Amino acid sequence: MLCREGKLSLSCFSAALIIALLPELVFRLELDNNSKYLQNIWLTYFLQYSFCNFLLPFLFCGFEYQVALRSTFLGYVVGVGITIFSIASPSWQMFGAYMTMLAIFHYSEFLSIAWANPSSLSIDSFVLNHSIAYGIAASFSWIEYVLERQLYPQMKMASFISYFGLILSILGEVLRKTAIFTAKNNFNHLVQSEKKKDHVLITHGIYAIFRHPSYVGWFYWAIGTQLILQNPLSLLVYVISSWRFFHDRILIEELMLWNFFGDAYIEYQNKVPTGLPFISGNKIKST
């Protein structure tokens, strides 16, 4: 059952998405000049989003305001991303696809927790402030895209690589959300150091294939985003940094899981792989 904050976020996200898509429809119907059309649509976007941000504090406060603010922002980014993919020059179109995938990922993180494990819901569930390294990597990928597009615009045209990346990102996203809904209240964005009363070891569904399906999904989603952008440097950075992050996190998490579930976890560990390449996890011998 979707909690109150989840319903609020869904309403704000959906409304912002629709509002962001309206100018494209209106201007396509009324304006024949493409240059004039582009100038008008970006001005409209600026005014629309400014008005939304002005209005939100009058409608919500506290935690609900923070939820509404982020949900509106992410819904608007999805709408703008779809617009860029639809109307921008060929060398910018895949950046629109990337924007859409990025915003959907962060919003769906919050929505999934709001549905599957509302007791752990917080502003951090949007994962927008994941880490400084994550922010730097994302910013670097944007800069790389702009610079390479400026120097080699043909390099950023939609191709088999970019569409393969889009498919990989979608599959990674589906895998991660499947893991969240399978684990339900056992899923948390933070590694838990204390076992809750209702915490159980999940070994069915997608967890019968991978020990860490949410990490596998995120890993391939992240790689897919850089394939969408056709960013060779950022692709290498994302592969290395993501692998190192999940390698270290799994070592810590599996130690905690062994403390929680003992030999039952070791038995599960011996049967099911982590799902990530060249990461075996924290192998502990049975007592």
N, C-alpha and C positions, 0 to 999 in steps of 0.2 A: 504494500500500500504506500503510495507516494505521500510523504509528509507535507505539512503546510508550506514550509520553505521551498520544497521541491516544486509544488504547484505554482507558487509565486514565481520561481525562477523560470519555469516553463512558459508561463504567461508573458513575462518580460522578454524572454528570448524570442518567442514566436512573434510577438508584436513588433520588436525591433527588426526582425528578419523581414517581415512583410513591409514595414515602413521603408526599409532600405531598398527593397525591390520595386517599390511604386514609382520612383522617378524614372527608372529605365523604361517602364511601360508607358508612362505619360509622355515622356520626351520622344520616344520612338513613334508615337502616334501623331505628335504635334509638330516635330521638327524634322526637316529633310536634310539640313546641313549638318554633317557629322561633327565638324569643328565646333559649331555653335552648340550642338547637342552635348558634347563633352564638357565644355565650359559651364554650361547650365547645370549639368548633373552633379559636378563636384561642388559647386556653390550650394546646391540644394542639400547635398549630403552634410555639408558643414552646418548649415542652418538647422536641419532636422536633428542632428545629433546634439547640437548645442541646446536646442529646446528641450530634448529628452532629459539631458543632464540638469537643466534648470528645473524641470517639473518633478523629478524623482524625490528630492528632499521634502516636497510638500505632500507627497503620497505615502512615504515610508520613513521609518526612523530605525536607529539601532542596527541590529543584525539583519533585519529585513531590507533596510536600505542598502547595506553592503551587498546582499544577495542580488537585489534588483539592479544595482549599478553594474555589477560584473556580468550578469545575465544579459542585460541590455547591450552592453559593449560587445559581448561575444556574438549575440544575434546580429548586431549591426555589421560586424566584421564578416560574418558568413554572407550576408546580403551583398556587401560591397565586393567580396571575393567572387561571388557568382556573376556580378555585373562585369568585373574586370575580365573574367574568363569569357564572357559572352560578347563584349563590345570592344575591348582594348586591342591594340596592335598585336600581331602574332607573337612577338617577342616578350610581351607582358602577360599573355593569357595564362600560362602555367603558374605564374605568381598568384593569380586569382584562385586557381585550384588549390595551391598551397595554403593561402590564407583561409580558405574554406575548411580544409582538413585540420589546420591548426586550431581554429576557433571551435570546431565541432568536438575535437578531442578534449579540450579543456572544459567546455560546457558539459559534455557527457560524463566527465569524471564526477562533477558535482551531482548531476541528475542521478547517476547510477548509485552513488552513496546515499542520496536522499531516498531512494527507493529500496535498496538492498540492506543498508545498515544506517538508518537515520540517527541512531544514538551516537554515532561518531562524526556526524555532520558538522562541518565548520567552514569558515571562509577558505581555509587552506585546502578544502576538498576540490576547489577549482584547479589546484596545482599550478596557479599562475606564478607563485613565488617559490617554485620548486627548489632552486638553488642559484647561487651567483653564477656557477659554471654553466648551468642550463641557459640562463639569460645571456651570458657572453656568447655561447655557441650559437644561439638563435640570432643574435645581432650580427655576428660574424657572417652567418649564412645570407642575411639580407644584404649586407655590404658586398659580399662576393657576387651575389646575383646582379646587383645594380652595376658594379664595375665590369663584370664580364659581358653583361648585356650592352654596355656602352662601347666596349672594345670589339666584341664579337657577337652582334645581335643574332646572327644565324644559329649560334650555339644555344640560344634560349628558345628556339622554336619548338613547338610540341613535336615529340618524336616517340618512337617505341620505348625509349628509356623512361621518359617522363610519364607515359601512361602505365608502364610497368610499375613505376614508383607509386602511382596513384592506387593501383590495385593492391600493391603490397601494404600501403598505409591503411587501406580499408580493411584488409584481412587482419592486420595487426590490431586495429581498433576493435573489430568484432571479437577477436580472440581475447583481448583484455577485458572487454565488457562481459563476455561469457564467463570468464574467471570470477569477476566480481559478483555476478548474479548466482553463480554456483556456490561460492563461499558464503554469500549473504553476510550475516552479522559477524562472521569470522574474518572478514576482509577489513584491512585498515591500511591507510596510506603510510602509517608510521610503524616501524618494527616494534613489536610489543615486548617489554621486558618482564611483564607479570601476566600470568595466565588468568583470564576471566573465568567465572563459574560456567558460563555457557560456551566457552571456547572448545571446539572439537576439531580433530584432525580430519580434513577433507581429502578423501582419496577417490571419489567417484567423479563421473563426468569428465570434463576436460582435465581434471587433476589426476586422472588415471593415465593420461598421456604425457603430461608435463608436470613436474613438481612445482614449477613457478610460471604458470601460464600467463599471469598478468605481466610479468617481466618480459616474457618472450614476445607478447603482443606489443608492449611499449618499445622494445628493442627494434623490432621490424617496422613498426610505425615510424619511428624516428629516422631509420635508414631510408624508408620510402619517401619521406618529405624531401630529403636532399636529392633523391633521384627525380622527383617531380621538378625540382628547380634545376636539375642537371648541374649541380655544384660539385665539381671533383674534389676541391680542397675541403669543403665542409663535409662531404661524404666521408672522407678519411677521418676527419676530426670526430664526427658523430659515431662512427664505428668504434674507434679506439676509446673515446671517453665513455660511451654507453657501456661497452664491454667491461671496462675497468670498474665503473660504478656498480653494475649488477654483480660482477665477480666479488667485490668487497661486501656488498650488501647481503648477498646470499650466504657468505661465510658467517656473518653475524646472525642473520635470521635463522639459519639452520641450527646454530648453537642454541638459540632460544627455543626452537621447536623441539630439540632433543631434551632440553630441560623440562619442557611442558609434557611431552608424550613418551619420553624414554625409548624403550626398545621398539615400541610400535612405530615410531618415526624412523628408526634405523631400518626396520623391515620394509617400510614404504620407500625409503631412500634407495635401498638396494634393488627395488623392482622398477622404479620410475626415474627417468633422467630429468635433469633440470630443464632441458629444452633449449638451452642457450649453447652456442658452439664453444667447445673447449672449456666449459665450466662444469666441473663435476660436483662442486659444492663442498660443504664441510663434512667429510667422511669420518664418521665416528664408529668405532668398533662396539659391537654389542657387549653388554656387561654380563 
